[in-house]
Amino acid sequence: MDPSDEIPTLVTVDPTRPGQEQANIHTRWHPDIPCVATIPLSTPFKVQCLDFSGTQITNTDDADDILHLNHDSDHHLSGPFAVPSSKPGDVLEIEVVDLVPFAEGSGSRWGYCVTAQGLGSLDPDPEEGEGETKVTKSIWDFHDDGSTSSRHVPHVKFRGRPHPGILGTAPSHSLLAEWNRRESDLELSTQKGAGVSLPEASGAYVGQELEEGLRRKIYEEGARTAPGRENGGNIDIGPTTIGSKVYLPVYIPGASLSVGDLHFCQSDGEPTTAIEMAGILTLRVNVVPNGVELLGLRRGAGPMFTTSPKVHIYRDFVCFTGLSVAPDGRQSDQSGVLAYRSAAFQAMKHLQSFGYTREQAYILLAAAPIESRVVATANKPNFVISVGIPTEIFDFDISIKARLEGVRGVQQGEAGLAEVSREV
């Protein structure tokens, strides 16, 4: 190959060093974060990315690192990158060309999925009497055939659908102020708060050299990366894998595109973390002039995307449906989250009937290629949501027939999840 044909790498990282010791990494959204490189339009380029935690989570058989995770540090993103000729009102067309783990010997050909009370959307209801979600961690090894398996979740192996959880452009100053206002209003409007992550200097990080006043401003004003917003951000869309395209609005001159939060695989619904990973992302970017108007991207809407023909398709599923009804029989008015939880709890109970623990079932519903669908929204007062488990990823029969026959695929004493050690 002619050296001039090699794909350039715009950011390099060390997946074994703390993220907040590395250049070209940031953990907040702010228009004043300076760009670290300029994207070559219409041609592929590579970006190395840390896992979302910035290497706080390690490949061990205990979950002590989860217990001590600094959640205020948010996602460790690579960038931002200037996009030539882009201006407010334009749209970036971002093609996901490739996404791979670091090379063998890097110590990073693995990912993780975790559970903890309050982290995800499937903590037990008090009526269930199951206590709180345990702090656990599962390590997933990446195989050469594109599949993954875990020593902490036995009898399961599946093909990944690697994708960036975060592709995002910088907000304008006015949009940033609007985010902070509306999220603060929501936090204040609820008695116990809405779980909103408001601006917080603790945990904020920008790896570039900055004048101290500017650094303080970014840390105090910068929007947290946890929720997805109009700029894209933490949208966590599993189908945006290799071969897909994502369309993001531009809010400031040059766009300031940032990327990160790589996933090896993620379910539809992602009730806790996906299989989080560090790796190398290859993208191709084009600018759609006046794309916001042409595509009708309105304030409050997320990005558009196209799916990929390269995704591995599973065809046999056991499916569960949920309604907008709480476990105690209380009817809600078209709650989609309640309907999803109802379907997901049934799916977890199904997996538990074969010998998996509640947390192992929880992790499978987040990490595996689960298919969740919005079945119906017009039949008030209920939403109908379905959750489908692919049967082919297990090395034993998880069919309804097998459950009725009392099949137990996971035997007592088999490998379990990494939990917090007694010394902590």
C-alpha positions as CSV (number, residue, x, y, z in Angstrom):
1,M,0.0,0.0,0.0
2,D,1.2,3.5,-0.8
3,P,1.9,5.3,2.5
4,S,-0.3,8.2,1.3
5,D,-3.2,5.8,1.2
6,E,-3.0,4.9,4.9
7,I,-5.9,6.1,7.0
8,P,-4.8,8.9,9.3
9,T,-5.3,8.7,13.1
10,L,-6.3,12.0,14.6
11,V,-6.2,11.0,18.3
12,T,-4.2,8.3,20.1
13,V,-4.9,7.2,23.6
14,D,-3.3,4.7,26.1
15,P,-6.1,2.3,27.2
16,T,-4.1,1.3,30.3
17,R,-3.7,4.9,31.7
18,P,-6.3,7.0,33.5
19,G,-8.2,9.1,31.1
20,Q,-7.8,12.3,33.2
21,E,-4.0,12.1,32.6
22,Q,-4.3,12.1,28.8
23,A,-4.4,14.8,26.2
24,N,-7.3,15.2,23.6
25,I,-9.9,13.9,26.1
26,H,-12.8,15.8,27.6
27,T,-15.8,14.9,29.8
28,R,-18.2,17.8,29.2
29,W,-20.1,19.5,26.4
30,H,-19.1,23.2,25.9
31,P,-18.6,25.3,22.8
32,D,-15.4,26.8,24.1
33,I,-13.5,23.5,24.3
34,P,-10.8,23.9,21.6
35,C,-10.6,21.5,18.7
36,V,-7.6,19.0,18.7
37,A,-7.5,18.3,15.0
38,T,-9.3,19.0,11.7
39,I,-11.3,16.2,10.0
40,P,-10.4,15.4,6.4
41,L,-13.8,15.6,4.6
42,S,-15.1,12.7,2.6
43,T,-12.2,10.4,3.4
44,P,-11.8,7.9,6.3
45,F,-10.0,8.8,9.5
46,K,-9.3,7.0,12.7
47,V,-9.9,8.0,16.3
48,Q,-8.7,6.0,19.3
49,C,-11.1,6.0,22.2
50,L,-11.0,5.1,25.9
51,D,-13.8,3.2,27.5
52,F,-16.5,5.5,28.9
53,S,-15.0,5.4,32.4
54,G,-11.5,6.5,31.4
55,T,-10.0,3.1,32.5
56,Q,-11.5,3.2,36.0
57,I,-12.9,-0.3,35.4
58,T,-10.5,-3.1,35.2
59,N,-10.4,-6.8,34.1
60,T,-10.7,-8.4,37.6
61,D,-13.0,-10.9,39.3
62,D,-14.3,-8.4,41.9
63,A,-16.5,-5.4,41.6
64,D,-14.6,-3.1,43.9
65,D,-13.9,-0.7,41.1
66,I,-17.6,-0.3,40.4
67,L,-18.2,0.6,44.0
68,H,-15.6,3.3,43.8
69,L,-16.4,4.6,40.3
70,N,-16.4,8.4,40.0
71,H,-19.7,8.9,38.3
72,D,-19.1,12.7,38.0
73,S,-16.3,12.1,35.5
74,D,-18.9,11.1,32.9
75,H,-17.9,9.8,29.5
76,H,-14.3,10.3,28.4
77,L,-14.6,11.6,24.8
78,S,-12.0,11.9,22.1
79,G,-11.9,15.3,20.4
80,P,-13.4,17.7,19.6
81,F,-12.6,17.8,15.9
82,A,-13.1,20.8,13.5
83,V,-15.2,20.0,10.4
84,P,-14.1,22.2,7.5
85,S,-16.8,24.4,6.0
86,S,-19.5,23.4,8.5
87,K,-21.6,26.2,10.0
88,P,-24.8,26.5,12.1
89,G,-27.8,25.0,10.3
90,D,-25.7,22.4,8.4
91,V,-25.8,18.7,9.2
92,L,-22.9,16.3,9.5
93,E,-23.3,13.0,7.7
94,I,-21.2,10.6,9.7
95,E,-20.5,7.1,8.3
96,V,-19.3,4.4,10.8
97,V,-16.6,2.8,8.6
98,D,-15.1,0.4,11.2
99,L,-14.8,-0.1,14.9
100,V,-12.3,-2.6,16.4
101,P,-10.7,-3.3,19.8
102,F,-7.1,-2.5,20.3
103,A,-4.6,-5.1,19.0
104,E,-3.7,-8.3,20.7
105,G,-1.2,-7.6,23.5
106,S,-2.7,-4.2,24.3
107,G,-4.5,-5.6,27.3
108,S,-7.8,-4.2,26.0
109,R,-9.4,-7.0,24.0
110,W,-12.2,-7.2,26.5
111,G,-15.2,-5.2,27.7
112,Y,-17.5,-5.0,30.7
113,C,-21.1,-4.7,31.7
114,V,-22.1,-3.7,35.3
115,T,-25.1,-3.5,37.6
116,A,-25.7,-1.3,40.7
117,Q,-28.7,0.0,42.4
118,G,-29.8,3.3,40.8
119,L,-27.6,2.8,37.8
120,G,-30.1,1.4,35.4
121,S,-33.9,1.1,34.7
122,L,-34.6,-2.5,36.1
123,D,-34.0,-2.2,39.8
124,P,-36.6,-4.3,41.6
125,D,-39.9,-2.8,42.6
126,P,-40.5,-2.8,46.4
127,E,-43.5,-5.1,45.9
128,E,-41.2,-7.8,44.5
129,G,-39.4,-8.2,47.8
130,E,-36.1,-8.9,46.0
131,G,-34.0,-6.2,47.7
132,E,-31.7,-3.9,45.8
133,T,-29.7,-4.6,42.7
134,K,-26.3,-5.9,43.6
135,V,-23.1,-4.2,42.6
136,T,-21.6,-6.6,40.0
137,K,-19.4,-6.7,37.0
138,S,-19.0,-9.1,34.0
139,I,-16.0,-9.2,31.8
140,W,-16.5,-10.1,28.1
141,D,-13.7,-11.4,26.0
142,F,-13.6,-10.5,22.3
143,H,-12.9,-13.4,19.9
144,D,-11.4,-13.3,16.4
145,D,-14.7,-14.4,14.8
146,G,-16.5,-11.2,16.0
147,S,-18.2,-12.9,18.9
148,T,-17.9,-12.4,22.7
149,S,-18.4,-14.6,25.8
150,S,-18.0,-14.0,29.5
151,R,-16.4,-16.1,32.3
152,H,-19.0,-14.5,34.6
153,V,-22.2,-15.4,32.5
154,P,-21.9,-19.0,31.4
155,H,-23.5,-20.8,28.5
156,V,-23.8,-17.8,26.2
157,K,-21.9,-16.5,23.2
158,F,-23.0,-14.0,20.6
159,R,-21.9,-11.8,17.7
160,G,-21.2,-8.2,18.5
161,R,-22.6,-5.1,16.8
162,P,-19.8,-2.6,17.6
163,H,-20.9,1.0,17.6
164,P,-20.1,4.4,19.2
165,G,-22.5,5.2,22.0
166,I,-21.6,8.9,21.6
167,L,-21.3,10.9,18.4
168,G,-22.0,14.6,19.2
169,T,-21.5,18.2,18.1
170,A,-20.8,21.0,20.4
171,P,-23.8,23.1,21.5
172,S,-24.0,26.8,20.9
173,H,-23.8,29.0,24.0
174,S,-27.6,29.6,23.8
175,L,-28.4,25.9,23.4
176,L,-26.1,25.0,26.3
177,A,-27.9,27.6,28.5
178,E,-31.2,26.1,27.4
179,W,-30.1,22.5,28.3
180,N,-29.0,23.6,31.7
181,R,-32.2,25.6,32.3
182,R,-34.6,22.9,31.3
183,E,-32.8,20.2,33.2
184,S,-32.5,22.3,36.3
185,D,-36.2,23.1,36.1
186,L,-37.0,19.4,35.9
187,E,-34.8,18.7,38.9
188,L,-36.5,21.4,40.9
189,S,-40.0,20.3,39.9
190,T,-39.8,16.9,41.5
191,Q,-39.8,16.2,45.2
192,K,-36.8,13.8,45.1
193,G,-35.2,15.2,41.9
194,A,-35.4,13.5,38.6
195,G,-31.9,12.0,38.5
196,V,-30.7,14.8,36.3
197,S,-26.9,15.3,36.1
198,L,-26.5,19.1,36.4
199,P,-23.2,20.9,35.7
200,E,-20.6,20.0,38.2
201,A,-16.9,21.0,38.3
202,S,-15.9,17.9,40.2
203,G,-15.0,15.2,37.6
204,A,-14.9,17.7,34.7
205,Y,-11.8,17.4,32.5
206,V,-10.4,18.9,29.4
207,G,-7.0,17.5,28.3
208,Q,-6.0,20.5,26.2
209,E,-3.9,23.4,27.7
210,L,-6.3,26.2,28.6
211,E,-6.2,29.6,30.3
212,E,-7.3,29.0,33.8
213,G,-10.3,31.3,33.6
214,L,-11.6,29.4,30.5
215,R,-11.0,26.1,32.2
216,R,-13.0,27.1,35.2
217,K,-15.8,28.4,33.0
218,I,-16.0,25.1,31.0
219,Y,-15.9,23.0,34.2
220,E,-18.7,25.1,35.9
221,E,-21.0,25.5,32.8
222,G,-20.3,22.4,30.8
223,A,-23.2,20.1,30.2
224,R,-22.9,16.5,31.5
225,T,-22.6,13.8,28.9
226,A,-25.1,11.3,30.5
227,P,-28.2,12.1,28.5
228,G,-28.5,12.3,24.7
229,R,-29.7,15.7,23.4
230,E,-30.3,17.5,20.2
231,N,-26.6,17.4,19.4
232,G,-26.6,13.6,19.5
233,G,-24.3,12.8,22.4
234,N,-25.1,9.7,24.5
235,I,-27.8,8.3,22.2
236,D,-26.6,4.7,22.6
237,I,-28.2,3.4,19.4
238,G,-27.1,-0.2,18.9
239,P,-27.9,-0.3,15.1
240,T,-25.4,2.6,14.4
241,T,-22.8,-0.1,13.8
242,I,-20.3,-0.5,10.9
243,G,-21.9,0.6,7.7
244,S,-24.5,2.9,9.2
245,K,-24.8,6.7,8.9
246,V,-25.7,9.2,11.6
247,Y,-26.9,12.8,10.8
248,L,-26.1,15.5,13.4
249,P,-26.9,19.2,13.4
250,V,-24.2,21.8,13.6
251,Y,-24.6,24.6,16.2
252,I,-21.2,26.4,16.0
253,P,-18.8,27.2,13.2
254,G,-16.7,24.1,12.6
255,A,-19.1,21.8,14.5
256,S,-16.6,20.5,17.1
257,L,-17.5,16.8,16.7
258,S,-16.6,14.5,19.6
259,V,-16.8,10.7,19.8
260,G,-16.5,7.9,22.3
261,D,-18.3,5.5,24.7
262,L,-17.6,2.6,22.4
263,H,-19.8,-0.5,22.8
264,F,-19.0,-4.1,21.5
265,C,-22.7,-5.0,21.8
266,Q,-25.8,-3.5,23.3
267,S,-29.5,-4.5,23.7
268,D,-32.4,-2.5,22.5
269,G,-33.5,-0.6,25.6
270,E,-30.0,-0.7,27.3
271,P,-31.3,-1.0,30.9
272,T,-27.8,-0.7,32.4
273,T,-24.4,-0.4,30.6
274,A,-23.7,-2.0,27.3
275,I,-20.5,-4.1,26.8
276,E,-18.3,-1.1,27.2
277,M,-14.9,-1.1,25.5
278,A,-11.9,0.9,24.4
279,G,-11.0,0.8,20.7
280,I,-10.3,2.4,17.4
281,L,-13.2,4.0,15.5
282,T,-13.0,4.8,11.8
283,L,-15.4,7.4,10.4
284,R,-16.1,9.3,7.2
285,V,-17.7,12.8,7.5
286,N,-19.5,14.9,4.9
287,V,-21.3,18.2,5.3
288,V,-24.9,18.7,4.2
289,P,-25.4,22.4,3.7
290,N,-28.6,23.8,5.3
291,G,-29.3,20.2,6.4
292,V,-31.3,21.2,9.5
293,E,-34.0,22.8,7.4
294,L,-33.8,20.3,4.5
295,L,-34.2,17.3,6.9
296,G,-36.6,19.0,9.3
297,L,-34.5,18.5,12.4
298,R,-36.4,20.4,15.1
299,R,-35.3,21.5,18.6
300,G,-35.9,18.6,21.1
301,A,-35.5,15.9,18.5
302,G,-32.6,13.4,18.4
303,P,-30.5,12.6,15.3
304,M,-31.5,10.7,12.3
305,F,-29.6,7.5,11.3
306,T,-29.6,4.7,8.7
307,T,-29.0,1.1,9.6
308,S,-26.3,-1.2,8.3
309,P,-26.6,-4.2,6.0
310,K,-23.7,-5.8,7.8
311,V,-25.4,-6.5,11.1
312,H,-25.6,-10.2,12.1
313,I,-29.3,-11.1,12.3
314,Y,-30.7,-13.5,14.8
315,R,-34.0,-15.0,13.8
316,D,-35.4,-17.1,16.7
317,F,-36.6,-15.3,19.8
318,V,-38.6,-15.9,22.9
319,C,-40.6,-12.7,23.3
320,F,-42.4,-11.0,26.2
321,T,-44.8,-8.1,26.2
322,G,-45.5,-5.4,28.8
323,L,-48.3,-2.9,29.5
324,S,-48.5,0.4,31.3
325,V,-49.5,-1.3,34.5
326,A,-47.4,-1.4,37.7
327,P,-46.8,-4.7,39.5
328,D,-49.4,-3.7,42.2
329,G,-52.0,-3.4,39.4
330,R,-52.0,0.4,39.3
331,Q,-52.8,1.7,35.8
332,S,-50.7,4.5,34.4
333,D,-51.5,6.7,31.4
334,Q,-49.4,5.4,28.5
335,S,-46.1,5.0,30.4
336,G,-43.6,3.5,27.9
337,V,-41.0,3.0,30.6
338,L,-43.5,1.0,32.8
339,A,-44.5,-1.1,29.8
340,Y,-40.8,-1.8,29.0
341,R,-40.0,-2.7,32.6
342,S,-43.0,-5.1,32.7
343,A,-41.8,-6.9,29.6
344,A,-38.2,-6.9,30.8
345,F,-39.0,-8.3,34.2
346,Q,-40.8,-11.2,32.5
347,A,-37.8,-11.8,30.3
348,M,-35.5,-11.7,33.4
349,K,-37.7,-14.2,35.2
350,H,-37.6,-16.5,32.2
351,L,-33.8,-16.5,32.3
352,Q,-33.7,-16.9,36.1
353,S,-35.9,-20.0,35.7
354,F,-32.9,-21.7,33.9
355,G,-30.5,-20.9,36.7
356,Y,-29.2,-17.5,36.1
357,T,-29.1,-15.0,39.0
358,R,-31.2,-11.8,38.8
359,E,-28.1,-9.7,38.0
360,Q,-26.9,-12.2,35.3
361,A,-30.3,-11.9,33.7
362,Y,-30.2,-8.1,34.0
363,I,-26.8,-8.0,32.3
364,L,-28.0,-10.2,29.5
365,L,-30.9,-7.9,28.9
366,A,-28.4,-5.0,28.5
367,A,-25.4,-6.6,26.8
368,A,-26.8,-9.2,24.4
369,P,-28.5,-8.5,21.1
370,I,-32.0,-8.3,22.6
371,E,-34.7,-6.9,20.4
372,S,-37.2,-4.5,22.0
373,R,-40.1,-3.1,20.0
374,V,-42.8,-0.5,20.5
375,V,-45.7,-2.6,19.5
376,A,-48.6,-0.2,19.9
377,T,-49.2,3.4,21.3
378,A,-52.7,4.2,20.2
379,N,-54.6,1.8,22.5
380,K,-55.0,4.1,25.5
381,P,-54.3,3.9,28.4
382,N,-51.6,1.2,27.6
383,F,-48.4,1.2,25.6
384,V,-47.4,-2.3,24.5
385,I,-43.7,-3.0,24.5
386,S,-42.0,-6.3,23.6
387,V,-38.6,-7.7,24.6
388,G,-37.2,-10.6,22.6
389,I,-34.3,-12.9,23.7
390,P,-32.5,-14.6,20.8
391,T,-32.5,-18.3,21.6
392,E,-29.4,-19.1,19.4
393,I,-26.9,-17.3,21.7
394,F,-27.3,-20.0,24.4
395,D,-25.8,-23.5,24.4
396,F,-29.0,-24.9,25.9
397,D,-32.7,-24.7,25.1
398,I,-34.4,-21.6,26.6
399,S,-37.7,-22.1,24.8
400,I,-41.0,-21.8,26.6
401,K,-41.3,-25.6,26.2
402,A,-38.0,-26.1,27.9
403,R,-39.1,-23.9,30.8
404,L,-42.3,-25.9,31.2
405,E,-40.3,-29.1,31.3
406,G,-38.1,-27.7,34.1
407,V,-34.8,-27.5,32.1
408,R,-32.0,-25.9,34.2
409,G,-29.1,-24.8,31.9
410,V,-27.0,-23.1,34.6
411,Q,-26.1,-25.5,37.4
412,Q,-25.6,-24.5,41.0
413,G,-22.0,-23.6,41.7
414,E,-21.2,-22.5,38.1
415,A,-19.3,-19.3,37.5
416,G,-21.0,-16.1,38.8
417,L,-20.6,-12.4,38.4
418,A,-17.8,-10.4,39.9
419,E,-19.0,-8.9,43.2
420,V,-17.7,-6.5,45.8
421,S,-15.0,-8.2,47.9
422,R,-15.5,-8.6,51.7
423,E,-12.5,-6.4,52.4
424,V,-14.1,-3.3,51.0
